[in-house]
Amino acid sequence: MENKEITIADLGLLKNIIDLASTRGAFRAAEMKEVGEVYDKLTAFLEAVVAQAKAQEETVASNTGE
């Protein structure tokens, strides 16, 4: 059975796919609002995950004296 989990890297790739598809005109004008809203949510989520990971790294580094 294949791994069916979605990773942060998969979400980053999806963001890039949306960007590429919109650049190539894959979406109709009437669809752009929804596509943009999903893109913005995905971007905000990925930024929050990166910020959380960075904060955890800083906490670990300060606790280990690095």
N, C-alpha and C positions, 0 to 999 in steps of 0.2 A: 504494500500500500504506500502511495506517495505521501510526502509531507504536505499537509494542506494548511499550514499556518502562513499568515501574512506577517512579514517582518517589516521593520522600519525601512530597511533598504528597498523592499518591494514598494512601499508607499512613496519613497523618494523617486523610484523609477516611474511610478504612476504619475507623479507630478510632472516629470520630464515628458512623458508621453502626452499628457494633456497640453503642455506647452507646445510641443512639436506639432500635434494635430491642429491646434488653433492657428499656428503659424502657417500651416499648409492649407488652411481654409476648409478643414474637415467638418466644421460646425456651421449651421445656418445662423443667420443673424438673430432669429427669435430664440435660439438655444443658448446664445452666448451668456446671457444673464445667469442661467443655472450652472453652466460650465464654470463661469467665473466665481460664483459663490462656492462651489465645491472646491475649486482650485485654491481659493482664499482660506477655506477651512482646513484643507490639507496642509497648506503652507504654515498656517498658525500652529497646527498640531505638531508638525515636524520641528518647528522652531522651539516649541515648548519642550519637546522630548530632548532636543539637543541641550537646551538650557538646564534641564533637570539632570542630565547626564554630567554636564560640566560641574554643576553644584555638588553632585555626589563625588566626583573626582577630587574636587577641592576639599571636601570634608574628609575623605580618606587620606589625602595628602597631609592635611593639618593634624590628623589624629596619629599619623605615623611619623610625623616630624620631618617630612620631606620639603 
